[in-house]
């Protein structure tokens, strides 16, 4: 895999460059200063941000996708997305919480794409003895319903049913109180059951999840 710095286009000969000797570009730069320099044309200053947060980003992605290579890919992609969005970044906000939202959304999208193909629905719905064609149709209906949920509700559904995290682990991962996680999950399931019943008449909740 190529390094993040290699994926992000470095300055062309006509662009402003930073001088390491000048003391402007070093790891002591604050996030705000580094981002300000990037936005003013000093692209190389973004390396300060990448070096500062790449390990944290990797482990956060790993906690979501549970795979080393996927976590590397997603953390790299998040830095690239953030770099491309810096012009719209509000410098009054802290960088990392903003960056984490990008990373989290990428992880959720990744899991959703993977689970459209690979996820067993047995833990979430009772499929009875439906033939494969009907199971595939139900899977599509389920994911269409999940996509209609709010971001927070979709997040806990994916973490609980497709990543098999416990309630406590979800609370720690999302930095939310346990009670909030449980209530969010409850209301998300109620919405999914309603939508699935409308879209799929044979749907019934699995045991222990009614």
C-alpha positions as semicolon CSV with decimal commas, in nm:
position;residue;x (nm);y (nm);z (nm)
1;X;0,000;0,000;0,000
2;X;0,130;0,343;-0,083
3;X;0,184;0,594;0,194
4;X;-0,082;0,856;0,248
5;X;0,160;1,131;0,151
6;X;0,213;0,957;-0,184
7;X;-0,161;0,941;-0,249
8;X;-0,207;1,311;-0,176
9;X;-0,065;1,514;-0,461
10;X;0,242;1,709;-0,352
11;X;0,290;2,072;-0,458
12;X;0,370;2,141;-0,821
13;X;0,678;2,355;-0,901
14;X;0,464;2,670;-0,911
15;X;0,303;2,614;-0,572
16;X;0,429;2,746;-0,243
17;X;0,662;2,518;-0,055
18;X;0,756;2,511;0,307
19;X;1,108;2,515;0,432
20;X;1,196;2,274;0,711
21;X;1,489;2,498;0,793
22;X;1,255;2,791;0,847
23;X;1,096;2,613;1,139
24;X;0,749;2,659;0,992
25;X;0,691;2,290;0,923
26;X;0,745;2,066;1,223
27;X;0,549;1,844;1,454
28;X;0,509;2,128;1,704
29;X;0,264;2,304;1,473
30;X;-0,087;2,320;1,612
31;X;-0,367;2,166;1,408
32;X;-0,502;2,514;1,343
33;X;-0,169;2,645;1,215
34;X;-0,102;2,340;0,998
35;X;-0,449;2,358;0,840
36;X;-0,417;2,731;0,786
37;X;-0,088;2,672;0,605
38;X;-0,242;2,400;0,388
39;X;-0,533;2,626;0,295
40;X;-0,292;2,904;0,200
41;X;-0,107;2,676;-0,042
42;X;0,148;2,489;0,171
43;X;0,022;2,137;0,098
44;X;0,316;1,970;0,270
45;X;0,193;2,097;0,606
46;X;-0,080;1,833;0,587
47;X;0,185;1,574;0,668
48;X;0,190;1,715;1,020
49;X;-0,178;1,629;1,057
50;X;-0,133;1,282;0,907
51;X;0,164;1,196;1,127
52;X;-0,013;1,325;1,436
53;X;-0,333;1,125;1,392
54;X;-0,258;0,829;1,165
55;X;-0,216;0,578;1,448
56;X;-0,530;0,694;1,628
57;X;-0,726;0,687;1,302
58;X;-0,606;0,335;1,226
59;X;-0,711;0,196;1,563
60;X;-1,049;0,366;1,545
61;X;-1,107;0,216;1,200
62;X;-0,989;-0,121;1,329
63;X;-1,243;-0,107;1,611
64;X;-1,512;-0,070;1,346
65;X;-1,408;-0,314;1,075
66;X;-1,195;-0,563;1,274
67;X;-0,952;-0,618;0,989
68;X;-0,598;-0,481;0,966
69;X;-0,584;-0,411;0,593
70;X;-0,934;-0,266;0,575
71;X;-0,854;-0,039;0,871
72;X;-0,539;0,086;0,695
73;X;-0,729;0,151;0,374
74;X;-1,015;0,332;0,547
75;X;-0,790;0,549;0,763
76;X;-0,592;0,650;0,453
77;X;-0,911;0,724;0,264
78;X;-1,036;0,938;0,553
79;X;-0,721;1,152;0,546
80;X;-0,760;1,199;0,172
81;X;-1,127;1,294;0,209
82;X;-1,039;1,539;0,486
83;X;-0,764;1,694;0,273
84;X;-1,007;1,748;-0,013
85;X;-1,264;1,904;0,218
86;X;-1,029;2,143;0,400
87;X;-1,145;2,444;0,199
88;X;-1,487;2,405;0,360
89;X;-1,349;2,320;0,704
90;X;-1,450;2,563;0,978
91;X;-1,128;2,641;1,164
92;X;-1,322;2,738;1,475
93;X;-1,394;2,367;1,522
94;X;-1,143;2,115;1,654
95;X;-0,996;1,911;1,372
96;X;-1,006;1,558;1,505
97;X;-1,379;1,538;1,597
98;X;-1,453;1,668;1,246
99;X;-1,212;1,416;1,095
100;X;-1,358;1,133;1,302
101;X;-1,703;1,196;1,157
102;X;-1,556;1,145;0,810
103;X;-1,378;0,828;0,920
104;X;-1,686;0,690;1,093
105;X;-1,904;0,752;0,787
106;X;-1,652;0,575;0,566
107;X;-1,648;0,277;0,803
108;X;-2,027;0,258;0,810
109;X;-2,046;0,277;0,431
110;X;-1,779;0,007;0,404
111;X;-1,966;-0,224;0,639
112;X;-2,292;-0,163;0,459
113;X;-2,136;-0,255;0,123
114;X;-1,979;-0,567;0,269
115;X;-2,289;-0,683;0,449
116;X;-2,512;-0,643;0,147
117;X;-2,332;-0,948;0,016
118;X;-2,207;-1,136;0,321
119;X;-2,430;-1,066;0,618
120;X;-2,648;-1,341;0,761
121;X;-2,984;-1,202;0,867
122;X;-3,064;-1,493;1,097
123;X;-2,983;-1,293;1,411
124;X;-3,212;-1,011;1,312
125;X;-3,515;-1,163;1,142
126;X;-3,680;-1,502;1,128
127;X;-3,654;-1,626;0,772
128;X;-3,843;-1,950;0,842
129;X;-3,798;-2,172;0,538
130;X;-3,796;-1,903;0,273
131;X;-3,618;-2,008;-0,049
132;X;-3,290;-1,832;-0,141
133;X;-3,457;-1,594;-0,387
134;X;-3,691;-1,467;-0,116
135;X;-3,407;-1,438;0,136
136;X;-3,217;-1,222;-0,113
137;X;-3,525;-1,005;-0,160
138;X;-3,567;-0,969;0,216
139;X;-3,201;-0,876;0,249
140;X;-3,249;-0,595;-0,003
141;X;-3,563;-0,480;0,177
142;X;-3,381;-0,481;0,511
143;X;-3,092;-0,272;0,382
144;X;-3,329;-0,031;0,213
145;X;-3,496;0,013;0,553
146;X;-3,162;0,053;0,733
147;X;-3,062;0,323;0,485
148;X;-3,376;0,518;0,583
149;X;-3,272;0,534;0,950
150;X;-3,100;0,836;1,100
151;X;-2,722;0,822;1,112
152;X;-2,715;0,736;1,484
153;X;-2,977;0,464;1,449
154;X;-2,808;0,310;1,146
155;X;-2,479;0,315;1,333
156;X;-2,602;0,115;1,634
157;X;-2,791;-0,135;1,415
158;X;-2,477;-0,210;1,215
159;X;-2,255;-0,234;1,522
160;X;-2,500;-0,456;1,710
161;X;-2,627;-0,693;1,444
162;X;-2,356;-0,701;1,180
163;X;-2,044;-0,649;1,391
164;X;-2,179;-0,830;1,698
165;X;-2,070;-0,566;1,948
166;X;-2,223;-0,573;2,295
167;X;-2,426;-0,277;2,418
168;X;-2,138;-0,171;2,642
169;X;-1,888;-0,193;2,356
170;X;-2,114;0,020;2,136
171;X;-2,142;0,277;2,414
172;X;-1,763;0,294;2,443
173;X;-1,711;0,303;2,067
174;X;-1,964;0,580;2,006
175;X;-1,889;0,767;2,329
176;X;-2,255;0,759;2,434
177;X;-2,421;0,651;2,761
178;X;-2,532;0,289;2,772
179;X;-2,895;0,392;2,819
180;X;-2,880;0,613;2,511
181;X;-2,742;0,327;2,303
182;X;-3,015;0,091;2,420
183;X;-3,297;0,338;2,356
184;X;-3,155;0,432;2,015
185;X;-3,139;0,066;1,922
186;X;-3,492;0,003;2,048
187;X;-3,647;0,281;1,840
188;X;-3,439;0,184;1,537
189;X;-3,572;-0,171;1,556
190;X;-3,929;-0,047;1,587
191;X;-3,888;0,156;1,269
192;X;-3,728;-0,134;1,084
193;X;-4,006;-0,372;1,183
194;X;-4,269;-0,130;1,062
195;X;-4,095;-0,069;0,731
196;X;-4,021;-0,438;0,678
197;X;-4,381;-0,530;0,749
198;X;-4,491;-0,279;0,487
199;X;-4,235;-0,399;0,233
200;X;-4,237;-0,770;0,317
201;X;-4,556;-0,927;0,442
202;X;-4,388;-1,251;0,557
203;X;-4,151;-1,069;0,791
204;X;-4,153;-1,163;1,159
205;X;-3,908;-1,073;1,439
206;X;-3,650;-1,331;1,540
207;X;-3,675;-1,491;1,880
208;X;-3,547;-1,275;2,162
209;X;-3,571;-0,957;1,954
210;X;-3,944;-0,888;1,953
